[in-house]
């Protein structure tokens, strides 16, 4: 797979830009703030419907414009397709495939597949659990786009369950410790109704949470050996990189999962319901859902120590890079062809040894897009076609 042509309109700093691309290695060189990352960000958006730099769409639209357009011609197995996204902050985005409008924007997922590594990915090692959960879920969607809908269903039901826990907390607690409900009173009736509603939401949440958890565990099982190999190659075997899943389920099940076991789907579903029942009093007291994929984490270790808090800056970079390269190889195996590999301002953060080893690892990828502020930071063997980017002007170098 490769992107043959990129068109952007009113995207970031670009009123418009047309960029022909080709297989192999392409490097965008320019000082910070000139617009080179905007180009690869646009390609990443076509693949994921999100930016690796910001959490909302508004900053993606050029100041003063009402919408942004990203259009990519993508070649896969000799066949070309045209993917277009219309970004409308505050309104629904729109997608087209081969000029035909799609009912849902997410239906375009899977037409373009990328693996993007950028300085922001250091948060995979040093950041909050949400960063690592997001990495897993994004990779699930890249493997099978249907998980985008499953994630949306989970978030929707979780939000509604949290709203119930918060709004009905006084009723669920019996309106305080000093006032005990009287049998047959309205208070008892209200509490029983609230508890019944909570049980309904427990059932609905478990129905969507169990498949998501099961998919994450299977994904991590597939990813773990690829991570170990990628980290070993990037760091020249300086340490042993491992991953484990930390579940919010009850202790016995969480221990099994942490040891790498993938329980069956029906067992996870039953365990979720049992854990909801066990923590009900705590959830009512706090007014929030305490169990489920949204409370889990991925534990990263180097040797016997957790990477977070113990890994050096170089080790953290190698671990984050190892995760992304493992994701790349997993998608390559799944799809039978290469996703587009994007290395955004990466080489400046790596020492000479890591640069050379990374260059050797990605040299055979079908399409690699690299951004760099200083061309000399990019190893000579990765200097393919080069574009100079200056104040939003993109010029091909001879």
N, C-alpha and C positions, 0 to 999 in steps of 0.2 A: 504494500500500500504506500502511495505517496501523494502529496498534494502537488498538482501540476500548476495551479494558478490561484492566487489569492487576490480578492478585491475587498476593499473596505471603504465605507462612506460614513463620514462623521463619527468615526470610531477613535476615541482618545484624542490624540493631537492631529489626526489626519482628516482634512476635509474630504479627500479621496486619495486612493492609491491603488495601483495595479502592479502586481508582483508575480512575474513568471518564475516558476520553480522547477526543479528537476530531481530525479533520484540522486543519491549520493549525498555529499556533504556541502552544505551552504552555510556561510558565516556572515553575520551582520555585525559590522564594526562601527562603533560610534561612542562618543563621550556620553556620560550619564545624562539623562534628560532629553536626548535627541530623538527618541522614538523607536529604538531598535526592539526593545522588549514588547512594545505595543503590537508589533507584527506577529510575534510568536504567541502572544497572549490571545490574539484573534483566532489563530489556528487551534489553540487549546480550548477556546470557547466553543468552536464548532464541534469539538469532540465531547465536551462535558456539560455544556450550557452553563458554565460558571467560569469565573476568573481565578487564577492562582494568586492574585494580588489583593483583591478586594472582595467583600462578602455581598455587596449589592451591585445592581446594574447601573445605577445613576452615574458613577464616575466614568463609565465606559463610553458615554455619549459626549461628544465634543461640546464644549461650553457654547450655549446659545442654540444648539440644535435640538430638535424634538425627538429624534430617534437615530439609531446607528444601524448600519447594514454590514454584515460579514458574509462573504460568498466565497466558496471554495470549490474548485474542480478537483475531484479526487479520483485517482486511478487505482483500481484493484483487480487483479487477475485479467489485466488487459482491457477492462471495461471502465468507462468514465461516467461519473455521476456528478451532478451539481447540487451542492448543499448550501442553503441560504438561511440565515437567521436575521430577523428584524428585532432589534432590542428597543423596547418601549418602556422606559422607567415609569412606574406608577400604573402601568396597564399591562395587559397580557402580551408577552412576546409572541412572535409568529415565526413559523418555519415553513420552508418550501424544499421539496426534493424534486430535482429535474423540472423546476418551474411550477410544480403542482403543490398547492397549499395542503398542509397536513392538519388534521383535526386537532392534534395535541403537539405542542412543541417537542415534548420528549420523544415523540415517534421518530425523530431524526437521529436519536442516539444510536451509535453503532455504525453509522455511515462513515465517520471519521474516528479513528482511534489513535490516541497519542499517549506517550508517557513523557511527562514534563518534569524536569528537575531544576530547581531554582533555589536561591538563598533562603526563601521563605520555608523551604522544606526542612531546615534545621529544627523547626518546631516539632517535627515528627519525633525527635529524640528529646529535646529540651522542653517542649511545650506541654500543654494540658492533655488529658485523655481524649478530649474531643478531636484533637488533631489526628491521633492514631485511629480512632473510630472512623473518622472521615476518610482516611486513607484506605481502610479496608472496604468501606461501603462504596467509595468511588471505583475501586478496583472490581468489586462485584458487578457494578453497572457496566464497566468496560467489558467484562467477560460476557455478561448477559444483561442487555439493556432493560429487560423486564423488571429488574430489581429497583429501577427508579420509581416505578409505581408502588412497589412494596414498601419502599422507604417512605414515600408520601403517605401511604395508608397508616403506617406505624406512627409517624409524627402527628397525624390528624387525631387518631384515637388516643394517643398519649396526652395530647393537649386537652381533649375533652375529659379524660379521666382526672387529670390534674385540676381542671376547673371544678369538677364535682367535689374532689377532696377539699379544695379550698372553700368553696361556697357552702358546702354542707357540713363542714367541720363542727360547728356548734351543735347541730342536730345529732351527728354521729357520736359526739362525745357525751350526749345526754344533757346538753346545755350546762356543762360545768360540773365540778365535783360536789358542790354544796347542794345541788338540787337533783334529787333522784326522781326519774320518771315514775309516774303512778300507772299501774296496770290499767289498760283501757283508755288512757288519756290521749289527747292529740299528740303530745310529745312522743309517746311510744309509737304511735302510728307513723309519725313523721320519720322517726329513727329507723323503723323497720323498712319503710319505703326507700330511705336513703341507702340503707345497707343492701337492699335488693338491687337498686340501681348500680351500686358499686360492684356487686357480683356480676352484673351484666357486662360492665366495662372490663372487669377482670377477664371474663371469657373472651371478649373481643380482642383485648390487648394480647392475651396469650396466643390467640389464633394467628396473629401477624408477627408476634415477637419470636415464637418458636422457629418458624422457617428462616427468619433473618439470622437468628443466633446459629442455627444449624449451618447455614450457608457460610457465615463468617468462620466457623470452626473448620469446615472443610477447606475453605480458602487458605486459612493460616497453615493447615497441614500441608497443602500443596506448596505454599510459599516458603516455608521454613528451610528446606534443603537448598533452594535457589538462593535464599539470602545468605546462608553460610558460605556458599561458593562465591557469590558476588563480593561479599565483604572480604573474603580471603584474597581474592584477586586484586581488589582495590588497595588493600592495606598490606599486601605481601605477607599474609599469614601472621600478623602480629597478635591476633587474639581470636577468640571463638565467639561469633555473634549468634545469638539465639533469640527466639520470640516465644512467648507463652500468652495465653488468654486468661485474663482475670475477670471472672464472672461475678455478678451480683446475686447469684442464686445461693441456696443454702450451702453450708460449709462442705458437706460431703461431696455434693455435686461439683462445687467450685474446685475442689481439690482434684477430682477426676479430670476436669477440663484443663486445669493448669498443667497436668501431667501429659497433655496432648491427646487425651481420649475425645472422640467425637460421639457422644451418645445419640441414639436414634431420635428421630423427630418427635414421635409420640411420647418418649420419655422426657424430653425437654419441655413439651407442652404440659405434661402433668406436673413436672417440677416447678414450672412457673406458677401454676395455680396454687400449689402447696406453699410456695414462698410468699405469694401474695397474702395467703391466709395467715402465715406466721408473722408477717411484718405489718398487719393491718393496723394495729394500735399505733405503731410509730408513724405510719403514713397519715393516719387521721390526725395525729398530734401535729405533724409538720405540714400537712396539707400539700403533699407532693408525692409522686410515684418514686419509690426507692429501689425498685427491681426492674430489670429489663436491659436490653442492649444499649440503651442510652446511658446506663450507669456503669458499663463495663470498660475495660482498658486492655491494652496490649502491652505486656511487660517486655522490655528490651534489655538484654543482658550481654555483657562482654566478659567472657570467662565466668567467674562466680559473682560478679558485681553488677548492679543495675547500671545501664548506660546513663540514665538521667542522674546527674549529680556527681558521677564518678568519671565518666569518659572525658578525655581531653577534647579540645576544640577540633583537632584533626580526626580523632576517633569518632566524634559526633558527626562530622561531615561524611566520613567513610560509611558510617552506619546508615545515615539518611540516603546516601547515594546507593548503598547496597540494597536498601528497600526498593528504590525506584528501578534499579537494574533487575532485581528479582521479579518485579511486576512486569517489566518489559519481556523477560524471557518466558514468563508464564503466559502472557498474551500471545507471544510468538508461537508457543506450543499449541495453545488453544485454537488460534485462528488459522494456523497454517501459513500465515504471512506476517510481515513485520509491521507493527504500529510505527507511527512517526515518532522518532526520538527527538526531544527538544531539550537542549542544555542551555539554560538561560543564565548567563553571567556566572558560570560555575568555575571556570579554570582559574580565575583570579584568586579563589579561595583555597586552591589546592597547591601543595608543594610539588616540586619538579617530579618526584617519583610517582606520586598519585596521578599527576597529569599524564605521564607516559603510559601508566598502566590503564587508565581510563581510555586513552586513545586506542590502545590495542584492543580493548573490549568492545568498542563500538564501531570499529573500522568496517565491519561487514554488514552493518545495518542498512536497510534499503534506503532510508532517508533520515538524515540527521541535520537538524537546524540548530545552529550555535549562535549565541550573542556574546560579544566581548567588547569591553571598553578599550582594551589594548590588544592589538592583533598578535603581538609577541607572546601573549599569555596562552594562545592556542597552539598546541603542538604542531609542528610542521606537517605531519602526516594527516592532520585533519583540516588543513587549509585547502578546501575545495573552492567552489565558486564563492566569490566574496562580494558583498554589497556594503557600500559606505552609507551610513545614515547620518544626516546632518539637518537638524531643525525640520524633521519630517520629510526631507527629500531623500529618496532612496536611489542610489546610483550604482550600477554594476561596474566593478573594476575589471579591466582587461587582464 
